[in-house]
């Protein structure tokens, strides 16, 4: 598992892959139908193969319905948020978070090979942070549970090393005794 600090964690690992799109020339009514059928947080607005905006329920309510615009005549491009940015699927997750934070975005369309492949949201980021936190908690728990075992292993190794060190001295004594015996035999 990657961590949030891990530079290898990529946008594509966290993004929502099932992005729902709508053509910018469709009507508000069309957008409401797509929205209702898919139960998503937003629709990514496309002009052919190019991402040109995002439309949310809030956009529909505040920019059209409360202004008494006709849903059958109002085009999605008229009420969408068009000051959007995209991010590459292979970009580091930190870059997506930075763009979202700096621009006060809740959603960021994800592009790969000039095609939309997903969307990353604040919810996706918070799930990642939650998973990271859970992993850290598991590691701390494992460490705490294994700490006494580790200390016991270190003590055992220390005893074995000390014992081996003692054997070395013993073998040195045996070598000295052998040399002494040789000298005595020569005499």
C-alpha positions as CSV (number, residue, x, y, z in Angstrom):
1,X,0.0,0.0,0.0
2,X,1.2,3.5,-0.8
3,X,1.2,6.3,1.6
4,X,0.1,9.9,1.1
5,X,3.7,10.9,1.3
6,X,4.8,8.3,-1.2
7,X,5.7,10.0,-4.4
8,X,4.7,6.9,-6.3
9,X,1.0,7.2,-5.4
10,X,-0.7,8.3,-8.6
11,X,-4.0,9.9,-9.4
12,X,-5.1,6.9,-11.3
13,X,-4.9,4.8,-8.1
14,X,-7.4,6.9,-6.3
15,X,-9.7,8.4,-9.0
16,X,-13.2,7.4,-9.7
17,X,-13.0,5.7,-13.0
18,X,-16.7,5.7,-13.9
19,X,-16.9,9.4,-14.9
20,X,-20.2,10.5,-16.4
21,X,-20.1,13.0,-19.2
22,X,-22.5,15.2,-21.1
23,X,-22.2,17.2,-24.3
24,X,-22.1,20.9,-23.8
25,X,-24.9,21.4,-26.3
26,X,-27.4,19.2,-24.5
27,X,-30.1,20.9,-22.5
28,X,-30.5,21.4,-18.7
29,X,-33.4,18.8,-18.9
30,X,-31.0,16.3,-20.6
31,X,-28.4,16.9,-17.8
32,X,-31.1,16.4,-15.1
33,X,-32.0,13.0,-16.7
34,X,-28.4,11.9,-16.9
35,X,-27.8,13.1,-13.4
36,X,-30.8,11.2,-12.1
37,X,-30.0,8.0,-14.0
38,X,-26.4,7.8,-12.8
39,X,-26.6,9.2,-9.2
40,X,-23.3,11.0,-9.4
41,X,-21.9,14.2,-7.8
42,X,-21.3,15.9,-11.1
43,X,-21.3,15.6,-14.9
44,X,-18.1,16.4,-16.8
45,X,-19.1,18.6,-19.8
46,X,-17.5,17.7,-23.1
47,X,-17.2,19.5,-26.5
48,X,-16.5,16.5,-28.7
49,X,-13.5,14.9,-27.0
50,X,-12.4,18.0,-25.0
51,X,-13.3,18.6,-21.3
52,X,-14.8,22.1,-21.2
53,X,-16.6,22.2,-17.8
54,X,-18.4,20.6,-14.9
55,X,-22.0,20.8,-14.0
56,X,-23.4,20.0,-10.5
57,X,-26.8,20.0,-9.0
58,X,-26.0,23.3,-7.3
59,X,-25.1,24.8,-10.8
60,X,-28.5,23.6,-12.1
61,X,-30.4,25.0,-9.1
62,X,-28.6,28.3,-8.7
63,X,-27.7,29.2,-12.3
64,X,-30.9,28.0,-14.0
65,X,-33.9,27.0,-11.9
66,X,-33.7,29.9,-9.5
67,X,-33.3,32.3,-12.5
68,X,-36.4,30.7,-14.0
69,X,-34.5,29.5,-17.1
70,X,-36.3,27.0,-19.4
71,X,-34.8,23.6,-18.8
72,X,-35.7,22.5,-22.3
73,X,-34.0,25.5,-24.0
74,X,-31.1,26.2,-21.6
75,X,-27.9,24.6,-22.8
76,X,-25.4,22.9,-20.4
77,X,-22.6,25.3,-21.6
78,X,-24.7,28.3,-20.3
79,X,-24.7,27.1,-16.7
80,X,-21.6,24.9,-16.4
81,X,-18.5,25.8,-14.4
82,X,-16.0,26.4,-17.1
83,X,-13.0,27.6,-15.1
84,X,-11.8,24.0,-14.6
85,X,-8.4,22.3,-14.7
86,X,-7.6,18.7,-15.4
87,X,-4.8,16.4,-14.2
88,X,-2.9,13.6,-15.8
89,X,-3.7,10.1,-14.6
90,X,0.0,9.4,-13.9
91,X,0.5,12.6,-11.9
92,X,1.4,12.3,-8.2
93,X,-1.6,12.4,-5.9
94,X,0.0,15.4,-4.1
95,X,-0.3,17.4,-7.3
96,X,-4.0,16.8,-7.6
97,X,-4.5,17.8,-3.9
98,X,-2.5,20.9,-4.5
99,X,-4.5,22.0,-7.6
100,X,-7.8,21.3,-5.8
101,X,-6.6,23.3,-2.7
102,X,-5.2,26.2,-4.6
103,X,-8.3,26.6,-6.8
104,X,-10.9,25.6,-4.2
105,X,-12.1,22.7,-6.5
106,X,-14.0,19.8,-5.1
107,X,-13.5,17.8,-8.4
108,X,-10.8,17.4,-10.9
109,X,-11.2,15.6,-14.2
110,X,-8.4,13.1,-15.0
111,X,-6.9,12.8,-18.5
112,X,-4.8,10.1,-20.1
113,X,-3.8,10.2,-23.8
114,X,-5.9,13.3,-24.2
115,X,-9.0,11.4,-23.1
116,X,-11.0,11.6,-20.0
117,X,-10.5,8.5,-17.9
118,X,-11.8,9.5,-14.5
119,X,-12.4,12.2,-11.9
120,X,-10.7,12.7,-8.6
121,X,-12.8,14.3,-5.8
122,X,-12.3,15.5,-2.3
123,X,-14.1,12.3,-1.2
124,X,-11.5,10.2,-3.0
125,X,-8.7,12.1,-1.3
126,X,-10.3,11.8,2.2
127,X,-10.8,8.0,1.6
128,X,-7.1,7.8,0.8
129,X,-6.2,9.7,4.0
130,X,-8.5,7.4,6.0
131,X,-6.9,4.3,4.5
132,X,-3.4,5.7,5.2
133,X,-4.4,6.5,8.8
134,X,-5.8,3.0,9.3
135,X,-2.6,1.5,8.0
136,X,-0.4,3.6,10.3
137,X,-2.6,2.5,13.2
138,X,-2.2,-1.2,12.2
139,X,1.5,-0.7,12.0
140,X,1.7,0.9,15.5
141,X,-0.5,-1.9,16.9
142,X,1.7,-4.5,15.3
143,X,4.8,-2.8,16.7
144,X,3.4,-2.6,20.2
145,X,2.3,-6.3,20.1
146,X,5.7,-7.4,18.7
147,X,7.9,-5.1,20.8
148,X,8.3,-7.6,23.7
149,X,9.0,-10.4,21.2
150,X,11.6,-8.3,19.5
151,X,13.2,-7.4,22.8
152,X,13.2,-11.1,23.7
153,X,14.9,-12.0,20.4
154,X,17.5,-9.3,20.9
155,X,18.2,-10.6,24.4
156,X,18.5,-14.2,23.1
157,X,20.9,-13.1,20.3
158,X,22.9,-11.1,22.9
159,X,23.2,-14.2,25.1
160,X,24.2,-16.4,22.1
161,X,26.8,-13.9,21.0
162,X,28.2,-13.6,24.5
163,X,28.3,-17.4,24.7
164,X,30.2,-17.6,21.4
165,X,32.6,-15.0,22.6
166,X,33.2,-17.2,25.7
167,X,33.9,-20.2,23.4
168,X,36.4,-18.2,21.5
169,X,38.4,-17.6,24.6
170,X,38.0,-21.3,25.5
171,X,39.4,-22.2,22.1
172,X,42.3,-19.8,22.5
173,X,43.1,-21.5,25.8
174,X,43.0,-24.9,24.1
175,X,45.5,-23.6,21.4
176,X,47.8,-22.3,24.1
177,X,47.6,-25.7,25.9
178,X,48.4,-27.5,22.6
179,X,51.5,-25.2,22.1
180,X,52.5,-25.8,25.7
181,X,52.2,-29.5,25.2
182,X,54.4,-29.3,22.1
183,X,57.1,-27.3,23.9
184,X,57.0,-29.8,26.8
185,X,57.4,-32.7,24.3
186,X,60.4,-31.1,22.7
187,X,62.1,-30.7,26.1
